[in-house]
Amino acid sequence: MLLADPSDAQHLGLVLAGSPNGDIDAMLLETYNGGANWQPLLRANDDPLGNGKMQDLVWGSFDLDGDLVMSWRDRRDGAGTGYQQPTKIYAAVKWKDSLNFAANMPLSDQLAPYNDLYLSQSGNDFMGVAMIQDTISAVWGDVRDGKLNIYFQRKAVNGGVSPAQQIGEEVLLQLYPNPTNGWLWLKGEKISGYTIYDASGRTWITGKANADAPVVDISTLPAGAYFVAVNSKFGNTTLKFIKE
């Protein structure tokens, strides 16, 4: 990830995951002359070198003063080594004109266990961080509850860690076939009800269920585009389908 310092057009930072020390660390490359020359790789995480504790999901941002914050998914608090370990989100600040990062700080308030379904498949990693003066704001995805949720943390650089705020939740719901001409299969967990309506807001079908995969008869619907609002264990979700 390439970052531009808003206080100095010649100062750029490249944040990445690298392994010059044997295991994968959160790293920074900097240039102070617009990319003509680059400084040596600088390690952001301050756990012991070469301890097998892998860091990944590296992100970063400059504030308006030229201070740099980096965040990453960190495995130092897990018992083992390698990728398949519980994780926390950590961060570190490199103050403007400083040669090194300040001490690392946890942003997440609890370990998220390793989950193969989410962490070994593409498209499930999520991380973002920003800093204004001495306050860090970060968002990330983890699976502490067995499903992928999005969490938010806002903290002063020298402040403690409060419980992260959950701001997004994965709702596991599928419908098929889509397009369909006769039946619609709603597949989720503990579906309790559904409503089918069209783009004008007109309701066509409502129903109650007590199942993980109810089947809905839509054979009487005119051809066109519809929406189905489903209430399940994870809340309300709306998906679109086509009736042929």
MIDOSE-1310 file (N, C-alpha, C; in nm, 2 decimals, decimal comma, always signed):
residues 244
mlla	+0,08/-0,12/+0,00/+0,00/+0,00/+0,00/+0,09/+0,12/+0,00; +0,07/+0,21/-0,10/+0,15/+0,33/-0,11/+0,08/+0,45/-0,05; +0,15/+0,52/+0,04/+0,09/+0,64/+0,11/+0,16/+0,76/+0,08; +0,09/+0,88/+0,07/+0,15/+1,01/+0,05/+0,13/+1,09/+0,17
dpsd	+0,24/+1,16/+0,21/+0,24/+1,25/+0,32/+0,18/+1,38/+0,28; +0,07/+1,42/+0,34/+0,01/+1,55/+0,29/+0,09/+1,67/+0,34; +0,18/+1,66/+0,43/+0,27/+1,77/+0,47/+0,39/+1,78/+0,39; +0,43/+1,69/+0,31/+0,55/+1,69/+0,23/+0,53/+1,60/+0,11
aqhl	+0,53/+1,67/-0,01/+0,50/+1,60/-0,14/+0,61/+1,50/-0,17; +0,73/+1,52/-0,12/+0,84/+1,43/-0,15/+0,85/+1,31/-0,06; +0,76/+1,30/+0,04/+0,77/+1,20/+0,14/+0,66/+1,09/+0,11; +0,70/+0,97/+0,08/+0,60/+0,86/+0,05/+0,64/+0,75/+0,14
glvl	+0,54/+0,67/+0,17/+0,56/+0,55/+0,25/+0,49/+0,43/+0,18; +0,56/+0,32/+0,18/+0,50/+0,19/+0,13/+0,49/+0,09/+0,24; +0,37/+0,05/+0,28/+0,35/-0,04/+0,39/+0,33/-0,18/+0,33; +0,39/-0,28/+0,39/+0,38/-0,41/+0,34/+0,41/-0,52/+0,44
agsp	+0,38/-0,64/+0,41/+0,42/-0,76/+0,49/+0,54/-0,82/+0,43; +0,65/-0,82/+0,51/+0,78/-0,87/+0,45/+0,84/-0,97/+0,55; +0,94/-1,05/+0,50/+1,00/-1,15/+0,59/+1,16/-1,14/+0,59; +1,22/-1,03/+0,60/+1,36/-1,02/+0,61/+1,42/-1,08/+0,74
ngdi	+1,33/-1,10/+0,84/+1,38/-1,16/+0,97/+1,34/-1,30/+0,99; +1,29/-1,37/+0,89/+1,26/-1,51/+0,90/+1,11/-1,54/+0,90; +1,04/-1,46/+0,98/+0,89/-1,47/+0,97/+0,84/-1,34/+0,92; +0,71/-1,33/+0,89/+0,65/-1,22/+0,82/+0,61/-1,11/+0,93
daml	+0,66/-0,99/+0,90/+0,64/-0,87/+0,98/+0,57/-0,76/+0,91; +0,52/-0,66/+0,98/+0,47/-0,54/+0,92/+0,58/-0,45/+0,90; +0,60/-0,41/+0,77/+0,72/-0,33/+0,73/+0,68/-0,20/+0,66; +0,78/-0,11/+0,67/+0,76/+0,02/+0,60/+0,89/+0,05/+0,52
lety	+0,86/+0,10/+0,40/+0,97/+0,16/+0,31/+0,93/+0,31/+0,30; +1,03/+0,40/+0,31/+1,01/+0,54/+0,30/+1,10/+0,60/+0,20; +1,05/+0,70/+0,13/+1,14/+0,79/+0,05/+1,11/+0,93/+0,08; +1,21/+1,02/+0,08/+1,20/+1,16/+0,11/+1,23/+1,25/-0,01
ngga	+1,25/+1,18/-0,12/+1,28/+1,26/-0,24/+1,19/+1,21/-0,36; +1,07/+1,18/-0,33/+0,97/+1,15/-0,43/+0,99/+1,01/-0,50; +1,07/+0,92/-0,44/+1,09/+0,79/-0,49/+1,23/+0,77/-0,56; +1,31/+0,87/-0,56/+1,44/+0,86/-0,62/+1,53/+0,76/-0,54
nwqp	+1,52/+0,77/-0,41/+1,59/+0,69/-0,32/+1,50/+0,64/-0,21; +1,52/+0,52/-0,16/+1,43/+0,46/-0,05/+1,52/+0,42/+0,07; +1,46/+0,44/+0,18/+1,53/+0,41/+0,31/+1,52/+0,26/+0,33; +1,61/+0,20/+0,41/+1,60/+0,06/+0,44/+1,46/+0,02/+0,50
llra	+1,42/-0,11/+0,48/+1,30/-0,16/+0,54/+1,30/-0,13/+0,69; +1,19/-0,08/+0,74/+1,17/-0,06/+0,89/+1,06/-0,15/+0,94; +1,09/-0,22/+1,05/+0,99/-0,31/+1,11/+0,90/-0,23/+1,20; +0,77/-0,25/+1,19/+0,67/-0,18/+1,27/+0,64/-0,26/+1,40
nddp	+0,62/-0,39/+1,39/+0,59/-0,47/+1,51/+0,71/-0,49/+1,60; +0,69/-0,48/+1,73/+0,80/-0,49/+1,82/+0,81/-0,61/+1,91; +0,74/-0,72/+1,86/+0,76/-0,85/+1,93/+0,90/-0,90/+1,89; +0,95/-1,00/+1,96/+1,08/-1,05/+1,94/+1,11/-1,09/+1,79
lgng	+1,22/-1,06/+1,74/+1,26/-1,10/+1,61/+1,26/-1,25/+1,59; +1,21/-1,29/+1,47/+1,22/-1,43/+1,43/+1,15/-1,53/+1,53; +1,04/-1,48/+1,59/+0,98/-1,57/+1,69/+0,87/-1,66/+1,62; +0,85/-1,65/+1,49/+0,75/-1,73/+1,42/+0,61/-1,67/+1,43
kmqd	+0,59/-1,55/+1,49/+0,46/-1,49/+1,51/+0,43/-1,40/+1,38; +0,35/-1,45/+1,30/+0,33/-1,39/+1,17/+0,23/-1,27/+1,18; +0,27/-1,16/+1,11/+0,19/-1,04/+1,10/+0,14/-1,03/+0,95; +0,01/-0,99/+0,93/-0,04/-0,97/+0,80/-0,15/-0,87/+0,80
lvwg	-0,22/-0,85/+0,69/-0,33/-0,75/+0,68/-0,28/-0,61/+0,71; -0,16/-0,57/+0,65/-0,10/-0,45/+0,69/-0,17/-0,33/+0,62; -0,19/-0,22/+0,70/-0,25/-0,10/+0,65/-0,18/+0,02/+0,71; -0,20/+0,14/+0,65/-0,14/+0,26/+0,71/-0,20/+0,38/+0,66
sfdl	-0,16/+0,50/+0,72/-0,22/+0,63/+0,69/-0,13/+0,73/+0,75; -0,11/+0,84/+0,67/-0,05/+0,97/+0,73/-0,16/+1,06/+0,78; -0,13/+1,13/+0,89/-0,22/+1,24/+0,93/-0,17/+1,37/+0,86; -0,24/+1,48/+0,89/-0,21/+1,60/+0,82/-0,07/+1,66/+0,86
dgdl	-0,02/+1,62/+0,97/+0,11/+1,67/+1,02/+0,23/+1,58/+0,97; +0,20/+1,47/+0,90/+0,31/+1,39/+0,86/+0,34/+1,27/+0,95; +0,26/+1,25/+1,06/+0,28/+1,14/+1,14/+0,22/+1,02/+1,07; +0,28/+0,90/+1,09/+0,23/+0,78/+1,02/+0,18/+0,68/+1,12
vmsw	+0,06/+0,62/+1,09/+0,01/+0,51/+1,17/+0,00/+0,39/+1,09; +0,04/+0,27/+1,14/+0,03/+0,14/+1,07/-0,05/+0,05/+1,16; -0,13/-0,03/+1,10/-0,20/-0,14/+1,17/-0,19/-0,27/+1,10; -0,21/-0,38/+1,17/-0,20/-0,51/+1,11/-0,26/-0,61/+1,20
rdrr	-0,28/-0,73/+1,14/-0,33/-0,85/+1,22/-0,21/-0,92/+1,28; -0,22/-0,94/+1,41/-0,10/-0,98/+1,48/-0,13/-1,11/+1,56; -0,03/-1,20/+1,56/-0,04/-1,33/+1,62/+0,04/-1,35/+1,75; +0,10/-1,24/+1,80/+0,19/-1,26/+1,91/+0,13/-1,31/+2,04
dgag	-0,01/-1,29/+2,05/-0,07/-1,33/+2,18/-0,13/-1,47/+2,17; -0,11/-1,54/+2,06/-0,15/-1,68/+2,04/-0,04/-1,77/+2,10; -0,07/-1,89/+2,12/+0,03/-1,98/+2,18/+0,13/-2,04/+2,08; +0,08/-2,05/+1,95/+0,17/-2,12/+1,86/+0,23/-2,02/+1,76
tgyq	+0,28/-2,08/+1,65/+0,34/-2,00/+1,54/+0,28/-2,03/+1,41; +0,30/-1,95/+1,31/+0,25/-1,97/+1,18/+0,12/-1,90/+1,16; +0,05/-1,93/+1,05/-0,07/-1,86/+1,01/-0,20/-1,90/+1,09; -0,21/-2,02/+1,12/-0,34/-2,07/+1,18/-0,34/-2,05/+1,33
qptk	-0,33/-1,92/+1,37/-0,33/-1,89/+1,51/-0,43/-1,78/+1,54; -0,47/-1,76/+1,67/-0,56/-1,65/+1,70/-0,49/-1,52/+1,68; -0,57/-1,42/+1,66/-0,52/-1,29/+1,62/-0,58/-1,17/+1,70; -0,50/-1,06/+1,71/-0,55/-0,93/+1,75/-0,51/-0,83/+1,64
iyaa	-0,57/-0,71/+1,65/-0,53/-0,60/+1,56/-0,44/-0,51/+1,65; -0,32/-0,49/+1,60/-0,22/-0,40/+1,66/-0,19/-0,28/+1,58; -0,14/-0,18/+1,64/-0,10/-0,06/+1,56/+0,03/+0,00/+1,62; +0,09/+0,09/+1,54/+0,21/+0,16/+1,59/+0,22/+0,29/+1,51
vkwk	+0,27/+0,39/+1,58/+0,28/+0,53/+1,52/+0,43/+0,56/+1,50; +0,46/+0,62/+1,39/+0,60/+0,67/+1,36/+0,58/+0,82/+1,35; +0,62/+0,89/+1,45/+0,60/+1,04/+1,45/+0,69/+1,11/+1,35; +0,64/+1,22/+1,30/+0,71/+1,29/+1,20/+0,86/+1,32/+1,25
dsln	+0,95/+1,30/+1,16/+1,10/+1,32/+1,19/+1,15/+1,22/+1,29; +1,08/+1,12/+1,33/+1,13/+1,01/+1,41/+1,19/+0,90/+1,32; +1,29/+0,83/+1,37/+1,36/+0,73/+1,30/+1,29/+0,59/+1,31; +1,22/+0,57/+1,42/+1,16/+0,44/+1,45/+1,01/+0,46/+1,49
faan	+0,94/+0,35/+1,50/+0,81/+0,34/+1,55/+0,81/+0,35/+1,70; +0,70/+0,41/+1,75/+0,68/+0,41/+1,90/+0,63/+0,27/+1,94; +0,62/+0,24/+2,06/+0,57/+0,11/+2,11/+0,44/+0,07/+2,05; +0,43/-0,06/+2,02/+0,30/-0,11/+1,97/+0,19/-0,10/+2,07
mpls	+0,07/-0,10/+2,01/-0,05/-0,09/+2,10/-0,16/-0,18/+2,04; -0,23/-0,26/+2,12/-0,34/-0,34/+2,07/-0,46/-0,25/+2,04; -0,53/-0,27/+1,93/-0,66/-0,20/+1,90/-0,78/-0,29/+1,93; -0,77/-0,42/+1,91/-0,88/-0,51/+1,94/-0,87/-0,55/+2,09
dqla	-0,98/-0,57/+2,15/-0,99/-0,60/+2,29/-0,99/-0,74/+2,33; -0,99/-0,83/+2,23/-0,99/-0,98/+2,25/-0,93/-1,05/+2,13; -0,88/-1,17/+2,16/-0,83/-1,26/+2,06/-0,94/-1,31/+1,97; -0,92/-1,31/+1,84/-1,02/-1,38/+1,75/-0,96/-1,51/+1,71
pynd	-1,03/-1,62/+1,73/-0,97/-1,75/+1,70/-0,95/-1,77/+1,55; -0,86/-1,86/+1,51/-0,84/-1,89/+1,37/-0,97/-1,96/+1,32; -1,01/-1,92/+1,20/-1,13/-1,99/+1,14/-1,10/-2,01/+0,99; -1,08/-2,14/+0,96/-1,04/-2,17/+0,82/-1,14/-2,12/+0,71
lyls	-1,27/-2,12/+0,75/-1,37/-2,08/+0,65/-1,34/-1,94/+0,60; -1,31/-1,85/+0,69/-1,30/-1,71/+0,66/-1,15/-1,66/+0,63; -1,05/-1,72/+0,70/-0,92/-1,67/+0,69/-0,84/-1,73/+0,58; -0,89/-1,85/+0,53/-0,81/-1,92/+0,42/-0,87/-1,90/+0,28
qsgn	-0,98/-1,82/+0,27/-1,04/-1,80/+0,14/-1,04/-1,66/+0,11; -1,04/-1,63/-0,02/-1,02/-1,49/-0,08/-1,15/-1,41/-0,04; -1,12/-1,28/-0,02/-1,23/-1,19/-0,01/-1,28/-1,16/+0,13; -1,22/-1,22/+0,23/-1,27/-1,20/+0,36/-1,19/-1,11/+0,45
dfmg	-1,08/-1,06/+0,40/-0,99/-0,98/+0,48/-1,03/-0,83/+0,47; -1,03/-0,76/+0,58/-1,08/-0,63/+0,59/-1,01/-0,55/+0,69; -0,94/-0,44/+0,65/-0,87/-0,36/+0,75/-0,86/-0,21/+0,70; -0,87/-0,12/+0,79/-0,85/+0,02/+0,75/-0,82/+0,10/+0,88
vami	-0,73/+0,20/+0,87/-0,69/+0,28/+0,98/-0,66/+0,43/+0,94; -0,68/+0,52/+1,03/-0,66/+0,66/+1,00/-0,62/+0,72/+1,14; -0,55/+0,84/+1,13/-0,52/+0,91/+1,26/-0,54/+1,06/+1,24; -0,60/+1,13/+1,33/-0,60/+1,27/+1,34/-0,54/+1,31/+1,47
qdti	-0,43/+1,39/+1,46/-0,35/+1,43/+1,57/-0,31/+1,30/+1,65; -0,36/+1,29/+1,77/-0,31/+1,17/+1,85/-0,42/+1,07/+1,87; -0,52/+1,07/+1,78/-0,64/+0,98/+1,79/-0,64/+0,88/+1,67; -0,64/+0,75/+1,70/-0,65/+0,65/+1,60/-0,79/+0,60/+1,58
savw	-0,83/+0,58/+1,46/-0,96/+0,52/+1,43/-0,93/+0,40/+1,33; -0,98/+0,29/+1,36/-0,96/+0,17/+1,28/-1,08/+0,08/+1,27; -1,09/+0,02/+1,15/-1,20/-0,08/+1,13/-1,13/-0,21/+1,08; -1,19/-0,32/+1,11/-1,14/-0,45/+1,07/-1,25/-0,56/+1,08
gdvr	-1,22/-0,67/+1,01/-1,31/-0,79/+1,02/-1,24/-0,90/+1,10; -1,31/-0,96/+1,19/-1,26/-1,08/+1,26/-1,38/-1,17/+1,29; -1,34/-1,29/+1,34/-1,44/-1,40/+1,35/-1,45/-1,45/+1,50; -1,44/-1,35/+1,59/-1,45/-1,39/+1,73/-1,58/-1,46/+1,77
dgkl	-1,69/-1,44/+1,69/-1,82/-1,50/+1,72/-1,85/-1,61/+1,63; -1,75/-1,66/+1,55/-1,78/-1,77/+1,46/-1,83/-1,73/+1,32; -1,84/-1,60/+1,30/-1,88/-1,54/+1,17/-1,81/-1,41/+1,15; -1,80/-1,36/+1,03/-1,72/-1,25/+1,00/-1,80/-1,12/+1,03
niyf	-1,75/-1,04/+1,13/-1,81/-0,92/+1,17/-1,71/-0,81/+1,15; -1,76/-0,68/+1,14/-1,68/-0,57/+1,12/-1,68/-0,49/+1,25; -1,56/-0,45/+1,30/-1,54/-0,39/+1,43/-1,48/-0,25/+1,41; -1,51/-0,16/+1,50/-1,45/-0,02/+1,50/-1,39/+0,01/+1,63
qrka	-1,27/+0,07/+1,63/-1,21/+0,11/+1,75/-1,15/+0,26/+1,73; -1,18/+0,34/+1,83/-1,12/+0,48/+1,83/-1,05/+0,50/+1,96; -0,93/+0,53/+1,96/-0,85/+0,54/+2,08/-0,74/+0,65/+2,07; -0,71/+0,71/+2,18/-0,59/+0,80/+2,18/-0,47/+0,72/+2,18
vngg	-0,36/+0,77/+2,13/-0,24/+0,70/+2,12/-0,19/+0,65/+2,25; -0,20/+0,73/+2,35/-0,16/+0,70/+2,49/-0,27/+0,65/+2,58; -0,39/+0,62/+2,52/-0,50/+0,57/+2,60/-0,51/+0,42/+2,60; -0,60/+0,38/+2,68/-0,63/+0,23/+2,70/-0,72/+0,18/+2,59
vspa	-0,74/+0,05/+2,59/-0,82/-0,01/+2,48/-0,96/-0,04/+2,54; -1,06/+0,02/+2,48/-1,20/-0,01/+2,53/-1,26/-0,12/+2,44; -1,37/-0,18/+2,47/-1,43/-0,28/+2,38/-1,46/-0,23/+2,24; -1,42/-0,30/+2,14/-1,44/-0,26/+2,01/-1,59/-0,26/+1,98
qqig	-1,63/-0,17/+1,89/-1,77/-0,15/+1,86/-1,80/-0,23/+1,73; -1,90/-0,32/+1,73/-1,94/-0,40/+1,61/-2,03/-0,31/+1,53; -1,98/-0,28/+1,40/-2,06/-0,20/+1,31/-2,11/-0,27/+1,19; -2,08/-0,39/+1,17/-2,13/-0,47/+1,06/-2,13/-0,61/+1,09
eevl	-2,22/-0,69/+1,03/-2,24/-0,83/+1,06/-2,27/-0,90/+0,93; -2,20/-1,02/+0,92/-2,22/-1,10/+0,80/-2,36/-1,18/+0,82; -2,44/-1,17/+0,72/-2,57/-1,24/+0,73/-2,56/-1,35/+0,62; -2,56/-1,47/+0,67/-2,54/-1,59/+0,58/-2,67/-1,63/+0,52
lqly	-2,70/-1,58/+0,40/-2,83/-1,61/+0,34/-2,81/-1,63/+0,19; -2,86/-1,73/+0,13/-2,86/-1,75/-0,01/-3,00/-1,78/-0,06; -3,02/-1,74/-0,19/-3,15/-1,78/-0,25/-3,12/-1,84/-0,39; -3,19/-1,94/-0,43/-3,17/-2,00/-0,56/-3,29/-2,09/-0,59
pnpt	-3,31/-2,12/-0,72/-3,23/-2,07/-0,83/-3,26/-1,92/-0,86; -3,18/-1,85/-0,93/-3,20/-1,71/-0,96/-3,13/-1,68/-1,09; -3,20/-1,66/-1,20/-3,35/-1,65/-1,21/-3,42/-1,78/-1,19; -3,55/-1,76/-1,16/-3,64/-1,88/-1,13/-3,77/-1,85/-1,19
ngwl	-3,85/-1,96/-1,21/-3,99/-1,95/-1,27/-4,10/-2,01/-1,19; -4,06/-2,08/-1,08/-4,16/-2,15/-1,00/-4,14/-2,15/-0,85; -4,01/-2,18/-0,81/-3,99/-2,20/-0,67/-3,86/-2,11/-0,63; -3,86/-2,07/-0,51/-3,75/-1,99/-0,46/-3,71/-2,06/-0,33
wlkg	-3,58/-2,10/-0,32/-3,53/-2,17/-0,20/-3,45/-2,07/-0,12; -3,49/-2,04/+0,00/-3,42/-1,95/+0,09/-3,34/-2,03/+0,18; -3,21/-2,01/+0,17/-3,12/-2,10/+0,26/-3,04/-2,01/+0,35; -3,06/-2,02/+0,48/-3,00/-1,94/+0,58/-3,00/-2,02/+0,72
ekis	-3,01/-1,95/+0,82/-3,01/-2,01/+0,96/-3,12/-1,95/+1,04; -3,21/-2,04/+1,08/-3,33/-2,00/+1,16/-3,41/-1,88/+1,10; -3,45/-1,91/+0,97/-3,53/-1,81/+0,90/-3,67/-1,81/+0,97; -3,72/-1,70/+1,00/-3,85/-1,69/+1,07/-3,96/-1,63/+0,99
gyti	-3,92/-1,55/+0,88/-4,02/-1,49/+0,80/-3,96/-1,43/+0,67; -4,05/-1,40/+0,58/-4,00/-1,34/+0,45/-4,11/-1,26/+0,39; -4,07/-1,16/+0,31/-4,17/-1,07/+0,23/-4,11/-1,05/+0,10; -4,19/-1,08/-0,01/-4,15/-1,05/-0,15/-4,22/-0,93/-0,20
ydas	-4,15/-0,84/-0,25/-4,21/-0,71/-0,31/-4,14/-0,67/-0,43; -4,20/-0,58/-0,51/-4,14/-0,54/-0,64/-4,08/-0,40/-0,62; -4,03/-0,35/-0,73/-3,95/-0,22/-0,72/-4,04/-0,10/-0,68; -4,17/-0,11/-0,70/-4,26/-0,01/-0,66/-4,29/-0,01/-0,51
grtw	-4,25/-0,12/-0,45/-4,28/-0,14/-0,31/-4,41/-0,22/-0,28; -4,47/-0,27/-0,38/-4,59/-0,35/-0,37/-4,56/-0,49/-0,31; -4,62/-0,53/-0,21/-4,60/-0,66/-0,15/-4,68/-0,77/-0,22; -4,61/-0,88/-0,26/-4,68/-0,98/-0,33/-4,70/-1,11/-0,25
itgk	-4,60/-1,14/-0,17/-4,60/-1,26/-0,09/-4,54/-1,24/+0,05; -4,61/-1,28/+0,15/-4,55/-1,28/+0,29/-4,56/-1,42/+0,35; -4,47/-1,46/+0,43/-4,48/-1,59/+0,49/-4,40/-1,60/+0,62; -4,44/-1,70/+0,70/-4,36/-1,73/+0,82/-4,29/-1,86/+0,80
anad	-4,18/-1,88/+0,87/-4,11/-2,00/+0,86/-4,04/-2,03/+0,99; -4,00/-2,15/+1,01/-3,92/-2,19/+1,13/-3,83/-2,30/+1,08; -3,74/-2,26/+0,99/-3,65/-2,35/+0,92/-3,53/-2,28/+0,87; -3,43/-2,36/+0,83/-3,30/-2,31/+0,77/-3,31/-2,30/+0,62
apvv	-3,41/-2,36/+0,56/-3,42/-2,36/+0,41/-3,56/-2,37/+0,36; -3,65/-2,27/+0,39/-3,79/-2,28/+0,34/-3,79/-2,26/+0,19; -3,89/-2,33/+0,13/-3,91/-2,32/-0,02/-4,04/-2,24/-0,04; -4,03/-2,13/-0,12/-4,14/-2,04/-0,15/-4,20/-2,06/-0,29
dist	-4,33/-2,08/-0,30/-4,39/-2,09/-0,43/-4,41/-1,95/-0,49; -4,35/-1,92/-0,60/-4,36/-1,79/-0,66/-4,42/-1,81/-0,80; -4,48/-1,92/-0,83/-4,53/-1,95/-0,97/-4,64/-1,85/-1,01; -4,71/-1,78/-0,92/-4,82/-1,69/-0,96/-4,77/-1,55/-0,98
lpag	-4,64/-1,52/-0,96/-4,59/-1,39/-0,98/-4,57/-1,36/-1,13; -4,60/-1,24/-1,17/-4,57/-1,20/-1,31/-4,42/-1,19/-1,33; -4,37/-1,21/-1,45/-4,23/-1,21/-1,48/-4,18/-1,07/-1,44; -4,06/-1,06/-1,39/-3,99/-0,93/-1,36/-3,89/-0,95/-1,24
ayfv	-3,85/-0,83/-1,19/-3,75/-0,82/-1,09/-3,82/-0,81/-0,95; -3,78/-0,88/-0,85/-3,84/-0,87/-0,72/-3,73/-0,87/-0,61; -3,77/-0,83/-0,49/-3,69/-0,84/-0,37/-3,75/-0,92/-0,27; -3,67/-1,00/-0,19/-3,72/-1,08/-0,08/-3,65/-1,03/+0,04
avns	-3,72/-0,98/+0,14/-3,67/-0,94/+0,27/-3,69/-1,06/+0,37; -3,58/-1,11/+0,42/-3,58/-1,23/+0,50/-3,53/-1,19/+0,64; -3,61/-1,24/+0,74/-3,57/-1,23/+0,88/-3,51/-1,36/+0,93; -3,39/-1,36/+0,98/-3,33/-1,48/+1,03/-3,25/-1,46/+1,16
kfgn	-3,18/-1,55/+1,20/-3,10/-1,54/+1,33/-3,01/-1,42/+1,33; -2,96/-1,38/+1,21/-2,86/-1,28/+1,21/-2,92/-1,14/+1,17; -3,06/-1,13/+1,17/-3,12/-1,00/+1,14/-3,19/-1,00/+1,01; -3,22/-0,88/+0,96/-3,29/-0,86/+0,83/-3,20/-0,85/+0,71
ttlk	-3,23/-0,92/+0,61/-3,15/-0,91/+0,48/-3,24/-0,91/+0,36; -3,21/-0,83/+0,27/-3,29/-0,82/+0,14/-3,20/-0,86/+0,02; -3,25/-0,95/-0,06/-3,18/-0,99/-0,18/-3,28/-0,98/-0,30; -3,22/-0,96/-0,42/-3,30/-0,94/-0,54/-3,30/-1,07/-0,62
fike	-3,41/-1,10/-0,68/-3,42/-1,22/-0,77/-3,50/-1,18/-0,89; -3,49/-1,26/-1,00/-3,56/-1,25/-1,12/-3,66/-1,36/-1,14; -3,79/-1,33/-1,16/-3,89/-1,43/-1,20/-3,91/-1,43/-1,35; -3,88/-1,54/-1,41/-3,89/-1,55/-1,56/-4,03/-1,58/-1,60
